[in-house]
Amino acid sequence: ASTLIGPGPFTQFTTIITQATPPSSPPIDITISVINSTAIHSTWRIPDEDEHNGLLEYVDIRLVGEDVETSRIITIPITDNNGSLHSTILSPLQEYINYSVSFAVRNGAGLSPHSNPVYLRTDQAAPSDTPQNVTTEALSPTSISITFYPPPEIDQNGPITLYNISYLGEIFDTVTHYVNTSFTNPIYPAVSPVFVNITRLEEYNNYTVRVRAMNKIGGSELTTGVIQITDEAGQILV
């Protein structure tokens, strides 16, 4: 305070600390690249210092897949606040899945807005499960029919391009025979049943049938064998 004579003494200093708020901006300079079917590589920098609003502690990386089971949030500690380039490998992820990836940083008060999402699909991998519900039926003394369904969608890991069917007769056969059913323009995911007839078999013979699903990367395991006996040939009347 001041009078006509002059200013009076100063009051004691009072220190005021403003309340912390979450960071104002997400990470910057984000790059994303696919490594393989289960991993992606990302680089990023923390936002500019005037956007920190306190000490940055973590980065939250949000990966949104095609359902709840394939979505996740990865939290990584921030070891420095000086704007250096960070590099992170994100894994394990689901094979051949569309993901959106976004970043946010966290201080003691909360989380920043998320960055604009980056969209990508992980690479294909060989099917991780076999064809389902394999059934067989004798059509004649020398032929059988085989019906089965594709592997579960989550385990196809890419468009199914071919089914490999093996069959081995109990009598006369010393080697396993194979027949392939291929698709020029495969639909993904495959959901429809597949029907295959095998001919030129021996009459009244037990055949063990197994099926493998394949995509451009490789094949699944063979299914458990299903045994089917061909019909008995009719007697020739003289």
LOTI-911959 format. One record per atom (N, C-alpha, C): chain; z, y, x. Coordinates in pm, 1 decimal. Layout:
N
   ch          w          v          u
    A          Z          Y          X
...
//
This chain:
238
   ch          w          v          u
    A        0.0     -118.7       84.6
    A        0.0        0.0        0.0
    A        0.0      124.0       88.3
    A      -55.1      234.9       37.3
    A      -63.5      358.9      115.3
    A       -7.2      474.8       33.7
    A       50.8      579.9      105.2
    A       94.0      706.0       44.8
    A       22.7      818.4      115.4
    A       57.7      942.0       79.2
    A       -3.6     1056.0      149.5
    A       34.0     1057.2      296.2
    A      145.8      997.0      328.8
    A      190.5      996.7      468.1
    A      116.6      891.7      549.6
    A       80.0      775.3      484.0
    A       11.9      669.7      556.8
    A       34.2      533.4      492.5
    A      -28.5      432.1      550.2
    A      -15.2      298.1      494.3
    A      121.7      238.1      523.5
    A      165.6      156.9      433.0
    A      289.6       85.3      452.0
    A      266.3      -43.1      529.6
    A      369.3     -120.7      551.7
    A      354.7     -246.4      627.6
    A      277.0     -351.2      545.6
    A      209.5     -440.7      617.8
    A      137.6     -551.4      555.3
    A      236.0     -654.7      501.5
    A      196.4     -720.2      392.2
    A      275.2     -833.0      345.5
    A      252.6     -951.7      438.2
    A      330.1    -1054.6      420.4
    A      309.6    -1177.4      497.9
    A      178.8    -1245.3      455.2
    A      112.8    -1310.3      551.3
    A      -12.0    -1381.8      521.5
    A       16.3    -1502.3      432.3
    A      -74.8    -1522.2      338.0
    A      -69.3    -1640.5      251.0
    A     -197.6    -1721.0      268.9
    A     -183.9    -1846.5      298.7
    A     -300.3    -1932.6      318.1
    A     -335.0    -2001.4      186.1
    A     -461.5    -1990.1      145.6
    A     -508.4    -2053.3       22.7
    A     -616.4    -2154.2       59.0
    A     -600.1    -2278.2       14.6
    A     -700.5    -2382.7       37.6
    A     -770.3    -2410.6      -95.2
    A     -900.2    -2390.4      -96.4
    A     -975.1    -2415.6     -219.3
    A     -981.0    -2565.7     -247.1
    A     -995.7    -2602.4     -372.7
    A    -1000.9    -2743.0     -411.0
    A    -1133.8    -2804.3     -367.0
    A    -1124.9    -2925.0     -310.4
    A    -1245.8    -2992.1     -263.5
    A    -1334.0    -3031.6     -381.0
    A    -1463.9    -3032.6     -356.7
    A    -1560.2    -3077.2     -456.9
    A    -1651.7    -3181.1     -393.5
    A    -1716.2    -3264.8     -473.8
    A    -1809.0    -3364.4     -417.1
    A    -1923.6    -3296.4     -343.2
    A    -1988.6    -3368.0     -254.3
    A    -2105.2    -3311.7     -184.4
    A    -2210.2    -3263.4     -283.7
    A    -2279.2    -3157.3     -248.7
    A    -2376.2    -3096.0     -339.5
    A    -2511.1    -3165.4     -338.1
    A    -2542.5    -3237.1     -228.7
    A    -2675.9    -3296.3     -214.8
    A    -2665.8    -3437.7     -159.9
    A    -2766.5    -3519.6     -187.8
    A    -2770.8    -3655.8     -134.2
    A    -2824.2    -3655.8        9.3
    A    -2828.8    -3773.2       73.0
    A    -2892.4    -3783.0      204.7
    A    -3038.4    -3736.0      200.3
    A    -3091.0    -3703.9      317.6
    A    -3227.3    -3651.6      330.1
    A    -3306.0    -3737.8      428.0
    A    -3437.0    -3712.5      436.1
    A    -3526.5    -3781.1      531.0
    A    -3516.9    -3934.1      515.3
    A    -3520.3    -3980.4      391.1
    A    -3504.2    -4122.7      362.7
    A    -3637.8    -4195.7      379.7
    A    -3635.2    -4307.3      449.8
    A    -3752.3    -4395.7      458.6
    A    -3708.7    -4537.8      424.1
    A    -3797.4    -4611.6      360.0
    A    -3769.8    -4750.0      320.4
    A    -3890.1    -4835.2      358.3
    A    -3866.4    -4953.0      415.7
    A    -3974.7    -5046.6      445.1
    A    -3925.2    -5189.3      423.6
    A    -4016.6    -5275.0      376.9
    A    -3982.2    -5415.1      351.5
    A    -3991.2    -5493.4      482.5
    A    -3886.9    -5570.8      511.6
    A    -3886.9    -5655.9      630.6
    A    -3940.8    -5794.2      597.1
    A    -3886.8    -5854.5      492.1
    A    -3929.5    -5988.2      450.2
    A    -3889.2    -6008.4      304.1
    A    -3875.5    -6132.3      262.2
    A    -3848.3    -6160.8      121.4
    A    -3705.9    -6127.4       78.6
    A    -3614.6    -6110.8      173.2
    A    -3474.4    -6087.6      136.4
    A    -3412.5    -5966.4      205.5
    A    -3491.8    -5884.5      273.7
    A    -3433.2    -5772.1      347.3
    A    -3528.5    -5653.2      350.2
    A    -3470.1    -5533.4      346.8
    A    -3545.7    -5409.7      365.6
    A    -3474.2    -5323.5      469.8
    A    -3550.1    -5234.8      532.7
    A    -3495.6    -5145.6      635.5
    A    -3499.3    -5002.2      583.7
    A    -3391.8    -4928.5      604.9
    A    -3385.8    -4789.4      559.9
    A    -3335.5    -4699.5      672.0
    A    -3386.9    -4577.0      675.4
    A    -3332.9    -4473.8      763.4
    A    -3303.2    -4351.2      678.1
    A    -3204.7    -4269.1      721.2
    A    -3163.6    -4152.2      643.4
    A    -3074.7    -4061.9      728.7
    A    -3062.9    -3939.1      684.8
    A    -2971.2    -3842.8      745.5
    A    -2878.5    -3788.4      638.1
    A    -2756.5    -3747.6      679.6
    A    -2666.6    -3683.6      585.0
    A    -2722.7    -3546.1      549.3
    A    -2683.9    -3487.9      435.0
    A    -2736.5    -3356.2      397.1
    A    -2689.0    -3247.0      493.4
    A    -2746.0    -3128.6      477.8
    A    -2706.9    -3015.4      561.8
    A    -2557.5    -2987.0      547.3
    A    -2498.2    -2930.3      652.0
    A    -2352.6    -2914.5      657.9
    A    -2296.8    -2832.0      542.4
    A    -2369.8    -2729.0      499.5
    A    -2316.3    -2645.2      391.9
    A    -2317.3    -2716.6      256.4
    A    -2372.3    -2839.6      252.6
    A    -2371.1    -2919.8      130.3
    A    -2259.7    -3026.0      131.4
    A    -2183.8    -3034.6      242.1
    A    -2083.5    -3140.8      254.6
    A    -1964.1    -3120.3      162.7
    A    -1914.7    -2998.1      157.1
    A    -1794.1    -2964.3       77.7
    A    -1673.4    -3048.7      118.9
    A    -1663.6    -3072.9      245.7
    A    -1555.7    -3155.9      298.0
    A    -1611.9    -3259.0      393.9
    A    -1524.6    -3343.9      446.5
    A    -1566.7    -3445.8      542.0
    A    -1636.2    -3559.9      466.8
    A    -1758.9    -3591.8      508.0
    A    -1831.2    -3703.4      446.7
    A    -1773.9    -3834.9      499.4
    A    -1747.9    -3927.5      406.9
    A    -1681.8    -4052.4      444.1
    A    -1772.6    -4175.3      430.9
    A    -1855.8    -4180.0      325.7
    A    -1937.5    -4298.2      299.1
    A    -2073.9    -4256.7      245.4
    A    -2169.8    -4348.5      262.6
    A    -2296.0    -4339.0      190.6
    A    -2303.1    -4458.0       94.8
    A    -2337.9    -4432.1      -29.0
    A    -2357.4    -4536.6     -128.8
    A    -2507.4    -4557.7     -148.1
    A    -2554.4    -4680.0     -126.6
    A    -2695.8    -4713.9     -144.1
    A    -2705.7    -4800.3     -269.0
    A    -2774.9    -4749.8     -369.1
    A    -2785.7    -4819.8     -497.1
    A    -2920.0    -4889.6     -506.0
    A    -2914.8    -5022.2     -521.6
    A    -3035.6    -5102.9     -538.1
    A    -3036.7    -5157.1     -680.5
    A    -3134.6    -5115.3     -757.5
    A    -3146.0    -5158.6     -896.8
    A    -3261.3    -5257.9     -904.7
    A    -3228.0    -5385.2     -933.7
    A    -3328.7    -5489.2     -946.9
    A    -3375.8    -5502.3    -1090.2
    A    -3427.6    -5619.4    -1122.3
    A    -3484.8    -5641.7    -1254.1
    A    -3381.0    -5686.3    -1356.9
    A    -3257.5    -5713.1    -1311.4
    A    -3148.7    -5744.8    -1402.9
    A    -3018.0    -5719.9    -1330.4
    A    -2907.3    -5744.4    -1399.6
    A    -2776.3    -5716.6    -1342.2
    A    -2751.4    -5802.1    -1218.2
    A    -2796.6    -5927.6    -1220.8
    A    -2768.6    -6019.1    -1110.7
    A    -2837.4    -5976.6     -980.9
    A    -2949.2    -5905.5     -990.7
    A    -3021.2    -5866.6     -869.4
    A    -2992.2    -5721.7     -828.7
    A    -2903.5    -5652.5     -899.8
    A    -2868.1    -5513.6     -867.1
    A    -2736.6    -5511.0     -790.4
    A    -2721.7    -5410.6     -704.9
    A    -2599.4    -5400.5     -626.2
    A    -2586.9    -5260.9     -567.1
    A    -2465.9    -5227.7     -522.1
    A    -2438.6    -5104.1     -449.5
    A    -2379.8    -5141.6     -314.6
    A    -2438.8    -5088.1     -208.4
    A    -2390.8    -5113.0      -72.8
    A    -2325.9    -4984.7      -21.8
    A    -2200.4    -4993.2       21.6
    A    -2126.0    -4877.8       71.7
    A    -2107.2    -4890.6      222.2
    A    -2146.8    -4786.1      295.1
    A    -2143.1    -4787.8      442.1
    A    -2061.7    -4667.7      490.7
    A    -1962.8    -4687.5      579.4
    A    -1887.0    -4573.7      633.8
    A    -1977.3    -4480.4      714.7
    A    -1952.3    -4351.8      703.9
    A    -2022.7    -4251.5      785.6
    A    -1935.8    -4222.3      906.7
    A    -1985.3    -4251.9     1024.5
    A    -1905.2    -4239.2     1147.0
    A    -1920.4    -4104.5     1214.6
    A    -2020.6    -4026.8     1173.6
    A    -2033.2    -3891.5     1228.5
    A    -2091.9    -3800.5     1121.2
    A    -2064.9    -3672.8     1133.3
    A    -2112.7    -3573.2     1037.1
    A    -2207.6    -3473.5     1103.4
    A    -2279.2    -3520.3     1206.3
    A    -2360.8    -3426.8     1284.1
    A    -2509.3    -3433.9     1252.4
    A    -2548.1    -3509.8     1150.2
    A    -2688.1    -3509.4     1107.9
    A    -2779.1    -3602.1     1184.4
    A    -2724.2    -3697.7     1260.6
    A    -2809.8    -3790.7     1334.8
    A    -2876.5    -3888.3     1238.6
    A    -2981.7    -3954.7     1286.5
    A    -3056.2    -4049.2     1205.2
    A    -2979.1    -4180.5     1195.1
    A    -2958.5    -4227.4     1073.3
    A    -2890.2    -4354.6     1050.3
    A    -2993.8    -4461.0     1015.1
    A    -2967.5    -4584.9     1057.8
    A    -3058.3    -4696.1     1031.3
    A    -2978.2    -4811.5      972.7
    A    -3026.8    -4866.2      860.7
    A    -2952.1    -4970.4      790.8
    A    -3047.1    -5079.0      742.3
    A    -3010.1    -5205.5      762.5
    A    -3082.1    -5319.2      704.0
    A    -3005.2    -5363.2      580.9
    A    -3074.5    -5369.3      468.3
    A    -3012.9    -5405.2      341.4
    A    -3051.2    -5549.1      307.5
    A    -2952.1    -5637.2      302.9
    A    -2975.7    -5778.5      273.3
    A    -2840.6    -5843.2      239.4
    A    -2839.7    -5962.6      178.8
    A    -2957.3    -6035.8      130.7
    A    -3000.0    -5986.3       -7.8
    A    -3129.5    -5980.2      -29.0
    A    -3186.1    -5940.2     -156.9
    A    -3257.9    -6059.9     -219.3
    A    -3301.1    -6043.0     -342.8
    A    -3371.9    -6149.8     -412.9
    A    -3519.1    -6148.0     -374.3
    A    -3577.5    -6265.1     -359.2
    A    -3718.1    -6275.1     -321.2
    A    -3809.6    -6223.2     -432.6
    A    -3912.8    -6151.1     -393.0
    A    -4022.2    -6107.2     -479.8
    A    -3969.2    -6038.7     -606.3
    A    -3883.6    -5938.7     -584.7
    A    -3822.8    -5862.3     -693.1
    A    -3854.1    -5714.2     -674.1
    A    -3880.6    -5644.5     -784.8
    A    -3895.2    -5499.5     -781.0
    A    -3757.5    -5434.1     -772.5
    A    -3741.2    -5345.9     -676.4
    A    -3617.1    -5271.2     -660.3
    A    -3647.3    -5121.9     -661.5
    A    -3552.3    -5043.6     -714.8
    A    -3549.0    -4900.7     -687.9
    A    -3426.4    -4874.6     -600.8
    A    -3443.6    -4791.9     -497.9
    A    -3338.3    -4768.0     -399.8
    A    -3309.1    -4618.9     -395.8
    A    -3182.9    -4580.5     -410.9
    A    -3144.1    -4439.3     -401.6
    A    -3014.3    -4427.8     -323.0
    A    -2989.5    -4307.5     -270.1
    A    -2877.0    -4283.2     -179.4
    A    -2790.2    -4169.4     -232.1
    A    -2658.8    -4178.0     -203.8
    A    -2565.2    -4069.4     -230.5
    A    -2459.6    -4072.4     -120.7
    A    -2397.3    -3956.6      -94.4
    A    -2287.9    -3950.5        1.8
    A    -2158.5    -3917.0      -70.8
    A    -2048.1    -3956.8       -9.4
    A    -1916.6    -3943.1      -72.5
    A    -1819.1    -3874.5       22.9
    A    -1742.5    -3778.2      -29.7
    A    -1628.2    -3724.2       43.6
    A    -1500.8    -3755.7      -34.1
    A    -1388.0    -3696.0        5.1
    A    -1262.6    -3728.4      -61.6
    A    -1257.7    -3688.7     -207.6
    A    -1348.2    -3599.8     -251.6
    A    -1346.5    -3552.4     -390.0
    A    -1442.2    -3628.7     -480.8
    A    -1535.9    -3702.3     -422.6
    A    -1627.1    -3774.7     -508.8
    A    -1764.3    -3793.8     -448.5
    A    -1859.9    -3823.7     -536.5
    A    -1994.2    -3866.0     -497.0
    A    -2095.2    -3756.8     -525.0
    A    -2191.4    -3743.0     -434.8
    A    -2300.8    -3647.9     -454.8
    A    -2398.4    -3701.2     -559.6
    A    -2493.0    -3618.2     -603.2
    A    -2603.7    -3673.9     -682.5
    A    -2680.3    -3777.2     -599.3
    A    -2746.8    -3869.3     -668.5
    A    -2830.3    -3966.6     -599.1
    A    -2966.6    -3906.3     -565.3
    A    -3024.7    -3955.9     -458.7
    A    -3159.6    -3913.6     -420.1
    A    -3260.9    -3968.7     -520.0
    A    -3381.2    -3913.8     -516.0
    A    -3489.0    -3969.9     -597.8
    A    -3512.9    -4114.7     -555.6
    A    -3528.3    -4207.2     -650.7
    A    -3543.0    -4348.1     -613.5
    A    -3675.0    -4376.0     -542.6
    A    -3670.0    -4471.2     -451.1
    A    -3788.5    -4525.9     -384.9
    A    -3811.0    -4665.0     -443.5
    A    -3935.6    -4695.0     -480.9
    A    -3966.0    -4822.3     -546.2
    A    -4037.6    -4916.1     -448.8
    A    -4000.5    -5043.0     -453.5
    A    -4061.9    -5141.3     -364.2
    A    -4043.9    -5280.3     -423.7
    A    -4115.4    -5376.4     -368.0
    A    -4099.1    -5517.5     -403.5
    A    -4079.4    -5596.3     -275.0
    A    -3978.7    -5683.2     -274.0
    A    -3957.8    -5769.3     -158.3
    A    -4072.1    -5871.4     -148.8
    A    -4088.5    -5928.2      -30.6
    A    -4198.8    -6021.1       -7.5
    A    -4178.3    -6152.8      -82.7
    A    -4287.2    -6228.8      -91.0
    A    -4280.3    -6362.4     -149.9
    A    -4210.7    -6459.4      -53.7
    A    -4162.4    -6568.6     -112.8
    A    -4107.9    -6681.0      -36.4
    A    -4145.3    -6808.3     -110.2
    A    -4135.1    -6921.5      -42.9
    A    -4163.7    -7048.7     -109.6
    A    -4069.6    -7067.7     -227.5
    A    -4114.9    -7133.2     -334.8
    A    -4027.3    -7156.2     -449.9
    A    -3897.1    -7223.8     -407.1
    A    -3785.7    -7174.1     -459.9
    A    -3655.2    -7227.7     -420.5
    A    -3601.2    -7330.3     -518.5
    A    -3677.0    -7362.2     -622.5
    A    -3640.1    -7470.7     -712.7
    A    -3766.9    -7545.6     -751.6
    A    -3749.6    -7662.9     -806.5
    A    -3861.5    -7751.3     -839.7
    A    -3910.9    -7725.9     -981.8
    A    -4028.1    -7779.7    -1017.6
    A    -4068.2    -7780.7    -1158.2
    A    -3961.5    -7849.1    -1244.2
    A    -3960.1    -7811.7    -1372.3
    A    -3853.2    -7856.5    -1461.0
    A    -3905.2    -7954.0    -1567.8
    A    -3814.2    -8038.8    -1615.1
    A    -3837.4    -8123.9    -1733.2
    A    -3966.3    -8206.4    -1721.1
    A    -3977.1    -8281.7    -1613.4
    A    -4095.0    -8366.5    -1594.0
    A    -4084.6    -8487.9    -1687.2
    A    -4186.8    -8507.8    -1768.6
    A    -4192.8    -8624.8    -1855.9
    A    -4329.7    -8690.3    -1839.6
    A    -4334.6    -8821.0    -1866.6
    A    -4459.6    -8896.3    -1853.4
    A    -4480.0    -8983.6    -1976.6
    A    -4605.2    -9026.1    -1996.2
    A    -4639.2    -9114.7    -2107.4
    A    -4762.4    -9195.7    -2070.2
    A    -4760.0    -9322.8    -2102.8
    A    -4877.5    -9407.7    -2078.1
    A    -4984.2    -9376.4    -2182.4
    A    -5107.3    -9355.5    -2134.4
    A    -5219.4    -9330.3    -2224.6
    A    -5304.8    -9454.2    -2245.2
    A    -5307.0    -9541.0    -2144.4
    A    -5391.1    -9661.4    -2148.9
    A    -5346.5    -9751.5    -2034.7
    A    -5408.9    -9864.0    -2016.7
    A    -5374.2    -9948.7    -1902.6
    A    -5401.5    -9883.9    -1767.0
    A    -5485.3    -9780.1    -1764.5
    A    -5522.6    -9721.1    -1634.3
    A    -5495.5    -9571.2    -1626.3
    A    -5420.3    -9516.0    -1720.6
    A    -5397.3    -9371.5    -1715.7
    A    -5261.2    -9335.3    -1774.7
    A    -5204.9    -9226.4    -1723.8
    A    -5079.2    -9172.5    -1776.2
    A    -5093.0    -9020.9    -1788.1
    A    -5012.8    -8960.7    -1873.1
    A    -5006.6    -8814.7    -1883.9
    A    -4873.5    -8766.6    -1826.9
    A    -4876.4    -8647.1    -1768.2
    A    -4757.0    -8586.7    -1708.8
    A    -4743.3    -8446.4    -1766.7
    A    -4624.0    -8413.3    -1810.9
    A    -4594.3    -8279.3    -1862.7
    A    -4472.5    -8224.0    -1789.5
    A    -4478.6    -8096.6    -1751.9
    A    -4363.4    -8034.2    -1686.3
    A    -4372.3    -7882.8    -1705.7
    A    -4262.6    -7815.9    -1673.5
    A    -4254.1    -7669.9    -1681.9
    A    -4239.9    -7610.9    -1541.9
    A    -4277.9    -7484.3    -1524.7
    A    -4262.8    -7421.1    -1393.3
    A    -4116.1    -7412.9    -1352.1
    A    -4090.3    -7384.8    -1224.5
    A    -3952.3    -7357.7    -1182.6
    A    -3896.3    -7238.3    -1259.5
    A    -3764.3    -7221.7    -1265.8
    A    -3707.5    -7102.6    -1328.5
    A    -3767.8    -6975.6    -1267.3
    A    -3783.3    -6873.6    -1350.6
    A    -3849.9    -6750.4    -1305.5
    A    -3787.2    -6695.0    -1178.4
    A    -3654.8    -6692.5    -1171.3
    A    -3586.9    -6632.0    -1057.1
    A    -3612.3    -6710.2     -928.3
    A    -3656.5    -6837.3     -941.3
    A    -3677.4    -6923.2     -824.3
    A    -3824.7    -6941.6     -788.5
    A    -3916.2    -6877.6     -863.3
    A    -4058.4    -6893.1     -830.9
    A    -4094.7    -6815.0     -704.5
    A    -4032.5    -6700.1     -684.6
    A    -4047.8    -6622.2     -560.2
    A    -4191.7    -6581.3     -531.1
    A    -4272.6    -6570.9     -634.7
    A    -4412.6    -6533.0     -621.4
    A    -4496.3    -6613.0     -719.5
    A    -4622.1    -6571.5     -742.2
    A    -4708.7    -6644.5     -835.9
    A    -4731.8    -6789.3     -791.5
    A    -4711.9    -6883.4     -884.5
    A    -4737.9    -7023.5     -856.0
    A    -4889.4    -7045.8     -857.6
    A    -4942.3    -7090.2     -746.5
    A    -5087.3    -7107.6     -733.8
    A    -5131.6    -7252.5     -746.5
    A    -5037.5    -7346.9     -733.2
    A    -5077.5    -7488.1     -730.3
    A    -4957.0    -7576.6     -758.0
    A    -4981.5    -7685.8     -827.7
    A    -4882.1    -7792.4     -841.9
    A    -4936.3    -7916.3     -772.7
    A    -4854.1    -7974.3     -687.0
    A    -4888.8    -8094.5     -612.8
    A    -4814.8    -8212.8     -675.1
    A    -4888.8    -8309.7     -726.9
    A    -4831.3    -8424.1     -796.9
    A    -4852.9    -8549.3     -712.6
    A    -4745.9    -8617.3     -681.6
    A    -4756.4    -8742.2     -605.5
    A    -4723.9    -8859.6     -697.0
    A    -4793.0    -8972.7     -674.6
    A    -4763.7    -9092.6     -752.2
    A    -4786.5    -9216.7     -666.0
    A    -4699.3    -9313.2     -685.7
    A    -4702.5    -9435.5     -605.1
    A    -4678.0    -9554.4     -696.9
    A    -4770.1    -9649.6     -693.8
    A    -4755.6    -9769.2     -775.3
    A    -4663.4    -9871.0     -710.7
    A    -4592.9    -9946.2     -793.7
    A    -4500.0   -10045.9     -743.1
    A    -4575.4   -10166.1     -686.2
    A    -4689.4   -10197.8     -745.1
    A    -4769.9   -10311.8     -700.8
    A    -4902.9   -10259.7     -646.4
    A    -4948.6   -10315.3     -539.1
    A    -5078.7   -10288.0     -476.5
    A    -5078.5   -10160.6     -390.3
    A    -5001.1   -10060.0     -424.7
    A    -5005.8    -9934.2     -349.2
    A    -4922.0    -9943.1     -222.4
    A    -4980.7    -9901.9     -112.1
    A    -4907.1    -9893.7       14.1
    A    -4893.9    -9750.2       61.7
    A    -4967.3    -9657.9        0.7
    A    -4957.9    -9515.6       36.3
    A    -4941.7    -9435.4      -92.6
    A    -4880.2    -9318.2      -78.2
    A    -4862.5    -9228.4     -191.8
    A    -4991.9    -9153.2     -217.8
    A    -5029.7    -9141.0     -345.1
    A    -5149.3    -9066.5     -384.2
    A    -5108.8    -8927.0     -431.6
    A    -5201.3    -8832.6     -417.4
    A    -5172.9    -8694.6     -456.1
    A    -5287.0    -8640.0     -541.7
    A    -5249.7    -8553.6     -636.2
    A    -5347.5    -8479.1     -712.9
    A    -5294.2    -8336.8     -727.5
    A    -5384.6    -8239.0     -718.1
    A    -5344.8    -8098.7     -725.2
    A    -5399.5    -8032.0     -850.9
    A    -5318.4    -7947.9     -909.3
    A    -5362.1    -7862.4    -1019.4
    A    -5345.8    -7718.4     -973.1
    A    -5456.0    -7646.8     -957.0
    A    -5451.0    -7511.6     -899.8
    A    -5489.4    -7407.4    -1004.3
    A    -5455.6    -7280.8     -973.4
    A    -5481.1    -7168.9    -1063.1
    A    -5548.5    -7057.1     -983.6
    A    -5666.8    -7015.4    -1027.4
    A    -5740.0    -6909.8     -957.0
    A    -5673.2    -6775.2     -975.8
    A    -5632.0    -6745.7    -1097.6
    A    -5564.8    -6619.1    -1127.6
    A    -5428.9    -6649.2    -1191.1
    A    -5331.7    -6684.8    -1109.5
    A    -5202.7    -6727.2    -1165.2
    A    -5130.4    -6612.7    -1234.8
    A    -5061.7    -6646.3    -1343.3
    A    -4980.3    -6550.6    -1416.8
    A    -4838.3    -6555.2    -1360.9
    A    -4781.8    -6435.1    -1337.7
    A    -4643.2    -6430.6    -1287.3
    A    -4556.6    -6351.7    -1383.1
    A    -4440.3    -6404.3    -1421.2
    A    -4392.9    -6539.3    -1387.8
    A    -4459.0    -6644.6    -1475.3
    A    -4470.5    -6765.7    -1422.6
    A    -4526.2    -6876.8    -1499.6
    A    -4420.9    -6928.6    -1596.3
    A    -4459.4    -6947.4    -1721.9
    A    -4363.8    -6994.5    -1822.8
    A    -4418.2    -7110.4    -1905.8
    A    -4549.7    -7128.3    -1909.4
    A    -4610.1    -7226.6    -1998.4
    A    -4601.9    -7367.4    -1939.2
    A    -4592.0    -7468.4    -2025.2
    A    -4592.3    -7606.2    -1975.1
    A    -4726.6    -7641.6    -1913.1
    A    -4724.0    -7738.5    -1825.1
    A    -4844.7    -7786.0    -1756.1
    A    -4867.7    -7931.2    -1796.4
    A    -4994.6    -7963.7    -1829.1
    A    -5031.3    -8099.1    -1871.3
    A    -5135.0    -8154.5    -1774.2
    A    -5108.8    -8274.1    -1721.8
    A    -5198.4    -8336.7    -1625.4
    A    -5214.0    -8483.4    -1662.8
    A    -5338.8    -8532.0    -1660.4
    A    -5366.3    -8674.7    -1679.6
    A    -5409.3    -8736.6    -1546.7
    A    -5354.5    -8851.7    -1517.6
    A    -5392.2    -8926.0    -1397.2
    A    -5460.3    -9055.5    -1441.0
    A    -5577.1    -9081.2    -1386.7
    A    -5657.7    -9197.0    -1427.8
    A    -5681.6    -9290.9    -1309.6
    A    -5755.0    -9397.5    -1337.2
    A    -5793.0    -9497.3    -1237.1
    A    -5669.2    -9561.3    -1174.5
    A    -5572.5    -9593.5    -1259.9
    A    -5451.4    -9661.2    -1215.4
    A    -5462.5    -9811.4    -1241.2
    A    -5368.8    -9884.3    -1187.2
    A    -5364.3   -10028.9    -1210.5
    A    -5293.2   -10055.9    -1343.4
    A    -5343.0   -10155.0    -1415.0
    A    -5283.4   -10186.4    -1544.5
    A    -5145.6   -10249.4    -1526.9
    A    -5057.9   -10215.2    -1621.5
    A    -4923.5   -10270.8    -1630.6
    A    -4850.7   -10263.1    -1495.9
    A    -4846.5   -10143.8    -1443.0
    A    -4786.5   -10119.8    -1311.7
    A    -4690.4   -10001.6    -1322.4
    A    -4575.9   -10011.6    -1257.6
    A    -4482.0    -9900.5    -1253.6
    A    -4528.2    -9795.8    -1152.4
    A    -4536.8    -9669.1    -1195.9
    A    -4572.7    -9559.0    -1106.7
    A    -4457.2    -9458.9    -1100.9
    A    -4421.8    -9420.7     -979.4
    A    -4319.5    -9317.2     -959.1
    A    -4389.5    -9183.8     -937.0
    A    -4357.9    -9085.9    -1022.3
    A    -4426.9    -8956.2    -1022.9
    A    -4330.1    -8846.5     -978.3
    A    -4374.8    -8761.7     -889.3
    A    -4297.8    -8645.6     -844.7
    A    -4389.3    -8523.4     -843.6
    A    -4330.4    -8403.7     -860.4
    A    -4409.0    -8280.3     -869.8
    A    -4349.1    -8174.4     -778.7
    A    -4436.3    -8098.1     -712.5
    A    -4395.7    -7986.4     -627.3
    A    -4470.1    -7860.4     -671.8
    A    -4400.8    -7745.7     -678.7
    A    -4463.6    -7616.3     -708.2
    A    -4492.3    -7543.9     -577.9
    A    -4607.2    -7473.2     -572.5
    A    -4645.6    -7403.6     -449.6
    A    -4695.2    -7264.0     -481.4
    A    -4665.5    -7170.0     -391.7
    A    -4727.7    -7037.9     -394.9
    A    -4792.3    -7014.1     -259.1
    A    -4834.4    -6891.0     -232.1
    A    -4910.4    -6867.3     -108.7
    A    -4825.9    -6881.2       17.7
    A    -4692.9    -6884.0        3.4
    A    -4605.0    -6896.2      119.8
    A    -4573.5    -7040.9      151.5
    A    -4555.0    -7124.0       47.8
    A    -4518.7    -7263.1       72.6
    A    -4483.6    -7333.9      -56.0
    A    -4419.5    -7449.8      -42.8
    A    -4391.2    -7533.8     -157.7
    A    -4243.6    -7559.5     -176.6
    A    -4208.4    -7593.1     -300.4
    A    -4072.6    -7633.8     -332.1
    A    -4049.2    -7777.1     -284.8
    A    -3927.7    -7824.4     -302.9
    A    -3900.4    -7966.6     -285.6
    A    -3970.4    -8043.8     -397.4
    A    -3992.0    -8172.2     -377.1
    A    -4043.0    -8257.8     -482.7
    A    -3933.9    -8286.3     -585.1
    A    -3973.9    -8300.4     -710.4
    A    -3878.2    -8337.2     -813.3
    A    -3829.7    -8480.8     -791.1
    A    -3721.1    -8514.0     -857.0
    A    -3676.3    -8653.3     -859.6
    A    -3782.9    -8739.9     -926.8
    A    -3804.7    -8859.9     -875.4
    A    -3910.6    -8944.7     -927.5
    A    -3887.6    -8987.9    -1071.9
    A    -3993.9    -8983.4    -1150.4
    A    -3994.4    -9034.7    -1287.4
    A    -4082.8    -9159.1    -1288.2
    A    -4031.5    -9269.7    -1340.4
    A    -4106.1    -9396.1    -1339.5
    A    -4174.5    -9417.5    -1474.2
    A    -4304.3    -9445.0    -1467.9
    A    -4382.7    -9470.3    -1588.6
    A    -4465.5    -9596.1    -1566.8
    A    -4462.2    -9687.3    -1663.6
    A    -4544.0    -9808.2    -1656.6
    A    -4670.8    -9788.7    -1739.0
    A    -4782.1    -9827.8    -1681.7
    A    -4908.2    -9820.7    -1757.9
    A    -4910.7    -9931.9    -1863.0
    A    -4998.0    -9915.2    -1960.2
    A    -5008.4   -10013.8    -2067.4
    A    -5060.0   -10147.6    -2014.5
    A    -5027.9   -10249.5    -2088.1
    A    -5079.6   -10382.6    -2055.7
    A    -5219.7   -10395.7    -2116.2
    A    -5312.0   -10450.3    -2038.7
    A    -5449.0   -10466.7    -2088.0
    A    -5452.4   -10571.8    -2197.3
    A    -5540.9   -10550.4    -2294.7
    A    -5554.9   -10646.1    -2405.4
    A    -5623.2   -10774.3    -2358.4
    A    -5592.8   -10883.6    -2426.8
    A    -5653.5   -11010.8    -2391.2
    A    -5798.3   -11013.0    -2437.2
    A    -5882.3   -11077.2    -2360.6
    A    -6023.3   -11092.7    -2395.7
    A    -6042.7   -11218.4    -2479.4
    A    -6088.7   -11202.7    -2596.1
    A    -6108.7   -11318.2    -2683.9
    A    -6240.2   -11387.5    -2651.4
    A    -6235.2   -11519.3    -2637.6
    A    -6355.4   -11598.2    -2606.7
    A    -6407.6   -11661.7    -2734.0
//
